[in-house]
Amino acid sequence: MTSDAIATVATSADVLRHPGAGEHLLTAVEKERAARFRHESGRVDFIAAHALVRLCAAGLLGVPADRLALAQHCPDCGKGDHGKPYLPNHPGIEVSLSHTKGVVAAAAAHRPVGVDVELTDRGGTLLDVAPRVLTAQELRQVREHPDPARAFLRLWVRKEALIKIGRTTLDGLAEVDLSGLPLDLPGGRPRLSAFEGLQLLDWVDEAHGAAVAAVSEVPPRAVELGAL
């Protein structure tokens, strides 16, 4: 389907155990970037995220992941070793990736797409920045929630996904008001919400201890790593 959008989350270890994934998928630029990480865990997460995004795109295109080149571009400085990822040979496919400690997420779509993942136990630490990135109404919702750290984390991954899709910037997060969207996911099931012409998919991957948000112009659907 030309309007399809998919997103997935997995541990870095599981991604690198996938028969179609591995460091061999990365370009020379990506391998050089991976080598810069001071800690092996960061290097592994980077490799896994860059492999997973290829698996997602390959799933949409129906081609092997090793046929997909991934590049990045920073519109601010013009360099190609960071910034928004894209597939040079498949301009009709949009991609996004995210990685945190031991867990990675990726998304691919025929429309602009963004994805973000954070470990649920990071909510308490990230909560310190809430007054700088939330609107007054969002901040009120978080403070009144039974679990403020988890509530804030939900807003955080949503806003990070909106950055990835180009709807806002890090400096503009406090101007994006998501207070009209529910913070809780009944039964832990993925929830789809509409926001200003976009479709926002929220879910919690309890098995990996991660909060995930994916956003696109069409409804994203969560897929399992094994389906890619």
Secondary structure, DSSP 8 states (H G I E B T S, - for coil): -TT-EEEEEEEHHHHHHSTT-SGGGS-HHHHHHHHT-SSHHHHHHHHHHHHHHHHHHHHHHTS-GGG---EEE-TTT--SSSSEEE-TT-TT-EEEEEEETTEEEEEEESS-EEEEEEEGGGHHHHGGGHHHHS-HHHHHHHHHSSSHHHHHHHHHHHHHHHHHHTS--GGGGGG---TTS-S--GGG--EEEEETTEEEEEEEETTTTEEEEEEESS--EE--GGG-
